Amino acid sequence: MSAIPFFYSPSLYDIAFLRFMNRAIQLIKQDVDTVFCSQHNNVTRARICCEEDTALSAIGKKCNVSCARDCSSNDKSFGDEKGPHAVFNALDTMLKDSLERLKTMRENISLVKIDLQGYACEYNYTELAATIRCLCLEGKLGSALWLRRKMMQKGIFPEVFTYNHIVNGLCKIGLLEKADWLVREMLEFGPHPNCATYNTLIKGYCAVNNVNKALYLFSTMANTGIQPNRVTCNILVHALCQKGLLKEAKELLEEILNDEDDKDIPELVTSTIFMDNYFKNGAIYQALSLWNEMLQKCTKVDVVAYNVLINGFCKSQQMNLAYGYACEMLKKGLLPDSFTYNILIGSLCKEGKTSEACYILGVMSKMGIMPDQISYKIIIQGLCFDGDIDRAEDLLRCMLNNLMVPKPLIWNLIIDFYGRCGDLSNAFFTRDQMLAFGVRPNVFTYNALILAQGKSGNIYDACSLKEEMLLKGVCPDGVTYNLLIGAACNLGSIDFALRLHDEMLQRGYEPDLITYTEFLRGFCIRGYMKEAEELYAKILKSGLLTDHVPVQILFNMYCKREEPVIAFNFYQDWLASKRDSHPS
């Protein structure tokens, strides 16, 4: 029995130590479970739990084997001091292995976190870049630039495609210096601009008639490693042709396309630009020669090219050829669009053939092409010019029946017609109808109404319209004051006209020839011939005299006063002023 205490003494020590190690391993297992639960990785968690259970089972088995061996062994060497150390070393090795596995698992979890963050960054970048592009398309450049700056502060840089949207938006609203600065920033910090970037900026400068800056940008493209393309060529050729520099445009075309294999084949857009320029300069035969060259070299012409051709013949007043090529379009299977019909309608209205223009408008509708605002504007303007207000009103009602609310210009054409006829009732009825459809009157609307009031002699009602303009936030212009001054002078109210003149100067509008002509007429009506002669001398000295109206007023007045010599002298002075302004 004395051996029993000796036998249980090391076993209790070993069992106590094993329990301690089991608790430590359980804590490690709980830590592992907590980490993997936070990452929602159930598969990995199951594997780790399985591994830990296997480790615990192995430890348990080894401990049971050791205990069994210790319990059944009668070897006295167990009581030696090397026995407990052997057990501790075995348990220490297993603990180190478990800790190493835990370290590896934590590193894997960190890698998973990095991958998820990278995916989130990629998703956020795509979403932010798309938002910037949408803001640019909507014209919200301030918000787009602010979002770009926030992205860059977080180390996320938009790609060149997004930058091109920003540059294009800035060019559309005229902020060319800002767009130019942005391109220089791209060259310095990235992303590197491409040909589309330069094409957008060059087109922006051409739109504001700054061709020199556009050509300078074109010359710097090669230095940045960007090769100009056909689009660059077409933009610059169009700008040079608009300035009448046809020779320079052709030289530029040869320079850009010098290295291309198909340089002998005329490109459709470029050829169309040259053809349009030939028509504008009256070179019809050159335009037709280029057209035939395009057809012979198998260039597939489109509706735009035909529109340029038809427009050229219409401006040259060769309507038969214009109709002929319109029919040729149909034979080739190319359906005319709204531009084609608007060209024909506009040409017919200019020739006073409004009935034919209305017929073309009907054909347009039967062909399934709805007339647009331009179509109605052209033909209503022609009808008002011809005095056919009834048909113009019918077209206005047709627009409203088709749920097409006319723009202010169309309303103003009809109001102006009634105003010139002195028909105040219909003029104000049209204005009220305009307001009923939610169209806000502009300065031209009020000027037409003021003209109607002035022709009717209602100078104070005309001034009331001017005050209404100010209340509605519409600023009177020089035409407004000229109309009011003319109405006052026609009634002989020179003092009131002078007060309007002073108000005109206070608002920053300089009097022009029309202003002085109205005062000249007012002086003659009141019989203030001395003031009229002084004003005429002032007009001659200022160099504003460009027509015969002022001298005609004085000539007629002196003829009525039976003073033909003075009238003839004014006529001679006017002829001398014309010779001085146009020396041979």
C-alpha positions, 0 to 999 in steps of 0.5 A: 500500500506504500507504493500507492501514494508514490504511484498517484503523486506523478499522475495527479501532477500530470493530470492537473497539467493536462487539464491546464493545457486543455483549458488553454487549447479551448481558449485558443479554439474560441479565439479562432471561432470568434475571428472566423465568425466575424469574417463570415467564412463558414467553410474555413471555420468548419475546417479549423474547428475540425483541425482543432478537434483532431488536435484535441483528440490527438492530445487526449489520445497521447495523454491517455496512452501516457497515463495508461503506460504510467499506471500500468508501468512498474518501472521505477524510472518514472519517478526520475526527474527526467519523466515530467520533463519528457511529458512537458516537452511533448505537450509544449511541442503540440502547443507550439504547433497549434499556435503556428496554425493559428498564426497562419490562419490569422494571416490568411484572414488578413489576406481575405480582408485585403482582397475584399477591400480591393474589390470594394475600392474597385467597385467604388471607383467604377461607381464614382467614375460613372457618376462624374461622367453623368454629371458632365453630361448633365452640365453639372461641372462644379459637382463633377470637379468636386467629386474628382478632387475628393477621389484624388484626395483618397488616392483614386485617380480617374482614367482618361475616359472620365477626364475626356468627359470633364474636358468636353463639359468645360468646352461646352460651357466655354471654360476653355482655360480651365479645360486647357489647364486640366489637359496640362495637369494630365500631361504632368501627373496622368493619366496621359491624354489621348487623341480624343482629349486633344480633339475635344479641346481643339473643337472647343477653341474652334467653336469660339473662333480661336483657330490659332490656339487650335492649330497650336494644340495640333502642333503640340500633339506630336510632342506628347506622342499623340498622332492626329487622326481623321477627326482632328483633320475634320475639325481643323479643316471645317474651322479653316473653311469657315474662315475662308482659308481653303488653301490652308485647309487642303495643306493641313489635310495633306499633312495629317493624312500624309502617312495613311495608305488611303489618302487618295480616297476622299473621306466622306466627312472631309469631302462634305466639308469642302463641298459645303465650302465650295457652295458658300463661295459660289464655286458650284462647278468645283462642288459638283466635281468633288461630288462626282469624284466621291461617287467615282471612288466608291465613297458611300454618300449619306443623307448629310452629304445630300443635304449639303448638296441640296442646300447649296443648290437652294442657296444658288436659287437652283430649285430644280436641281435641289428637287432632282437630288432630293428625288435621287436620294429616294431612289437610292433608298436614303430617306430625307430627314427633317433637315432636308425638308427644312432646307426646301421649306426655307428656300421656298419661303425666301422666294415668297412661295409660301403655298409650295412651302406648306405643301412640302410641310404636308409631304413631310408629315405624310412621309412619317417625319414630324415637323419640328420647331424649326419647320414651323418657325420658318413657315410661320415667319414666311406667312407673317411676312406675306401677311397671311396671318390666318394660315400662320394661326392655323399652324400655331393651333396645329402645333398645340394640337400635336402637343408641341408647345411653340418656343417664344420666337414663334409666339413673338412672330405672330405678336409682332405681326399684330403689333405692326398692324396696330391690332392690340386686341389680337396681340395681347390675346396671343400674349395671354395664350402664350402665358397660358401654355407656360411660355415666359415672354422675353424682351422681344415679346414686350418690344412687339407689344410696346411697338403696338401701343406706340403705333396706337399712340398709347405712350403711357401704356407702352411705358407701363409695359416697360415697368412690367418688364422690370417687375417680371425680371426682363431687362429693357434693351436699346430697342425698347428705349428706341421704340418708346422714344420714337413713340414720344417723338411722333406725338411731339413729346420731346421733353418726355423723349429726352427723359427716356434718353437720359434713362437709356444712358443710365442703364448703359445703352448708347444711342445709335442712328435710330435714336437720333433719327427719332429725335430728328423726326420729333424736332421736325414735327414740332418745327424745331428746325434749328435743333434738327439741323444741329442734331443732323450735323452731330450725326454727320460728325459722329460717322453714324450716318449709314442710310438716307433716312435722316436726310430724307426727313429733313429734305421732305420737311424743307420741301413742305416749308417751300425751301427747296434750296436748303433741302438740296443743300442737305442732299448734297452734304449727304452725297459728300459724306457718302463719297468720303466714307467710300473713297474710290 
